[in-house]
Amino acid sequence: MATRNEEQTGNPAQAARELEWTQLMLAAIEGDQQAYHRLLASLAPALRGMARRGFERVGLGNAEIEDVVQETLLAIHLKRATWDRTRSLGPWVTAIARYKLVDSLRRRGRSADIRIEDLADTLADGAASEGAVHHDAEKMLGTLNDRQQEIIRAVSIDGKPVRDVAKKLGMTEVAVRVSLHRSLKLLAERYRDG
């Protein structure tokens, strides 16, 4: 008999991976930091593959894959309270990754279409948890310098194009991208270190 995850994915290996992710996230929410580290380590390669395929579908290279991966991991961290614990983690992660890919494409001046049916079951919105998530995000961002905070807020949170942020800050687009990537990486390291 097929498990719920197998029925949803049609792939036993993928179903097993998503079940492991779900179990790791549940443990992480209960405070198991090792489980959270294992979850992030397991998600990163899958997110890279999703981002790579997304960029390939629209004929773009792989220049922003790591940015999409880091932004997705940060969003997973910040929005983890909105995940419905009764559902598999995989579709929720996939939805976040799609949003971050679309954000990246928009910043590059490209458009992307996403079927709303693909997202309907994954969009949970809890008003009570949003305050805690916002506080958590602000606390994490507060560990960065002002320039890093401004770049992350503009690009990752507000979805502004890199070229607009670069112009506003008097930087090159490459410098903004490098700063964004380094800042997201620093946030991830600081989170892992507690």
C-alpha positions as CSV (number, residue, x, y, z in Angstrom):
1,M,0.0,0.0,0.0
2,A,1.4,3.4,-1.0
3,T,2.0,6.0,1.7
4,R,0.4,9.5,1.6
5,N,3.7,11.0,0.3
6,E,4.0,8.3,-2.4
7,E,0.5,9.0,-3.5
8,Q,1.2,12.7,-3.8
9,T,4.6,12.4,-5.6
10,G,4.3,9.1,-7.4
11,N,8.0,8.5,-6.6
12,P,8.9,6.3,-3.6
13,A,12.4,7.9,-3.3
14,Q,11.0,11.4,-3.4
15,A,8.3,10.4,-0.9
16,A,10.9,9.0,1.5
17,R,12.9,12.2,1.2
18,E,9.9,14.4,1.9
19,L,8.9,12.2,4.9
20,E,12.4,12.7,6.2
21,W,12.2,16.5,5.7
22,T,8.8,16.6,7.5
23,Q,10.2,14.6,10.4
24,L,13.3,16.8,10.6
25,M,11.2,20.0,10.5
26,L,8.9,18.7,13.2
27,A,11.9,17.9,15.4
28,A,13.4,21.3,14.6
29,I,10.3,23.2,15.6
30,E,10.5,21.3,18.9
31,G,14.0,22.7,19.4
32,D,16.3,20.0,17.9
33,Q,19.0,22.1,16.4
34,Q,20.8,19.1,14.9
35,A,17.6,18.1,13.1
36,Y,17.3,21.6,11.7
37,H,20.9,21.6,10.5
38,R,20.3,18.2,8.8
39,L,17.1,19.6,7.2
40,L,18.9,22.6,5.8
41,A,21.7,20.4,4.5
42,S,19.2,18.1,2.8
43,L,17.1,20.8,1.4
44,A,20.0,22.8,-0.2
45,P,20.8,20.4,-3.0
46,A,17.2,19.9,-3.9
47,L,16.6,23.6,-4.0
48,R,19.7,24.0,-6.2
49,G,18.2,21.5,-8.6
50,M,14.8,23.3,-8.6
51,A,16.5,26.7,-9.2
52,R,18.7,25.3,-12.0
53,R,15.7,23.7,-13.8
54,G,13.7,26.9,-13.4
55,F,16.5,29.1,-14.9
56,E,17.0,26.5,-17.7
57,R,13.2,26.6,-18.6
58,V,13.4,30.3,-19.3
59,G,16.8,30.1,-21.1
60,L,18.9,31.7,-18.4
61,G,22.2,30.6,-17.0
62,N,23.0,29.6,-13.5
63,A,24.3,32.9,-12.2
64,E,21.7,33.4,-9.4
65,I,21.1,29.8,-8.3
66,E,22.8,30.3,-5.0
67,D,20.9,33.5,-4.4
68,V,17.6,31.7,-4.9
69,V,18.8,28.8,-2.6
70,Q,19.9,31.2,0.1
71,E,16.7,33.3,-0.1
72,T,14.6,30.2,0.0
73,L,16.3,28.8,3.0
74,L,15.9,32.2,4.8
75,A,12.2,32.3,3.9
76,I,11.8,28.7,5.2
77,H,13.4,29.8,8.4
78,L,11.3,33.0,8.7
79,K,8.0,31.4,7.7
80,R,8.3,28.0,9.4
81,A,5.5,28.9,11.8
82,T,3.1,29.1,8.8
83,W,3.8,25.5,7.7
84,D,0.8,23.2,8.4
85,R,2.3,20.4,10.5
86,T,-0.3,17.9,9.3
87,R,1.0,18.1,5.7
88,S,4.2,17.0,4.0
89,L,6.9,19.6,4.0
90,G,7.9,19.1,0.4
91,P,5.0,21.0,-1.3
92,W,5.4,23.9,1.1
93,V,9.2,24.1,0.4
94,T,8.5,23.8,-3.3
95,A,6.1,26.7,-3.2
96,I,8.6,28.9,-1.4
97,A,11.3,28.0,-3.9
98,R,9.0,28.9,-6.8
99,Y,8.2,32.2,-5.3
100,K,11.9,33.0,-4.8
101,L,12.6,31.9,-8.4
102,V,9.9,34.1,-9.7
103,D,11.2,37.0,-7.6
104,S,14.7,36.4,-9.1
105,L,13.3,36.3,-12.6
106,R,11.3,39.5,-12.0
107,R,14.4,41.3,-10.8
108,R,16.0,40.3,-14.1
109,G,13.0,41.7,-16.0
110,R,11.6,38.3,-16.9
111,S,8.1,37.0,-16.2
112,A,7.0,33.6,-15.0
113,D,3.7,31.9,-14.8
114,I,2.7,29.7,-11.9
115,R,-0.5,27.8,-11.7
116,I,-2.5,28.8,-8.6
117,E,-3.5,25.2,-8.2
118,D,0.1,24.3,-7.5
119,L,0.1,26.7,-4.5
120,A,-3.4,26.5,-3.1
121,D,-2.7,23.8,-0.5
122,T,0.6,25.3,0.7
123,L,-0.4,28.8,1.5
124,A,-1.2,29.0,5.2
125,D,-1.6,32.3,6.8
126,G,-1.7,32.6,10.6
127,A,-2.0,36.1,11.9
128,A,-0.7,35.2,15.3
129,S,2.4,33.5,13.9
130,E,3.2,36.4,11.6
131,G,4.1,38.7,14.5
132,A,6.5,36.1,15.9
133,V,8.0,35.6,12.4
134,H,8.4,39.3,11.8
135,H,10.1,39.7,15.2
136,D,12.4,36.8,14.4
137,A,13.3,38.3,11.0
138,E,14.0,41.7,12.5
139,K,16.2,40.1,15.2
140,M,18.2,38.2,12.6
141,L,18.5,41.2,10.3
142,G,19.6,43.4,13.3
143,T,22.8,41.3,13.4
144,L,23.9,42.8,10.0
145,N,25.3,46.2,9.3
146,D,23.0,48.9,7.9
147,R,24.1,48.4,4.2
148,Q,23.5,44.6,4.4
149,Q,20.1,45.1,6.0
150,E,19.1,47.6,3.4
151,I,20.1,45.3,0.5
152,I,18.3,42.3,2.0
153,R,15.2,44.2,2.7
154,A,15.1,45.8,-0.7
155,V,15.9,42.7,-2.8
156,S,14.8,39.7,-0.7
157,I,11.9,41.1,1.2
158,D,10.5,43.9,-1.0
159,G,11.4,42.2,-4.3
160,K,13.0,45.3,-5.8
161,P,15.2,44.8,-8.9
162,V,18.9,44.6,-8.2
163,R,19.6,47.4,-10.8
164,D,17.2,49.7,-8.8
165,V,18.9,48.9,-5.5
166,A,22.3,49.4,-7.0
167,K,21.4,52.8,-8.4
168,K,19.8,53.9,-5.1
169,L,22.9,52.8,-3.1
170,G,25.5,54.0,-5.7
171,M,26.8,50.5,-6.2
172,T,27.2,48.2,-9.2
173,E,24.7,45.4,-9.8
174,V,27.4,42.9,-9.3
175,A,28.4,44.5,-5.9
176,V,24.7,44.3,-4.8
177,R,24.5,40.7,-5.8
178,V,27.7,39.8,-4.0
179,S,26.6,41.7,-0.9
180,L,23.2,40.0,-0.9
181,H,24.7,36.5,-1.3
182,R,27.3,37.1,1.4
183,S,24.7,38.7,3.8
184,L,22.3,35.7,3.3
185,K,25.2,33.3,3.9
186,L,26.2,35.2,7.0
187,L,22.6,35.1,8.3
188,A,22.5,31.4,7.7
189,E,25.8,30.9,9.6
190,R,24.6,33.0,12.5
191,Y,21.4,31.1,12.7
192,R,23.2,27.8,12.7
193,D,25.5,29.1,15.5
194,G,22.5,30.0,17.6
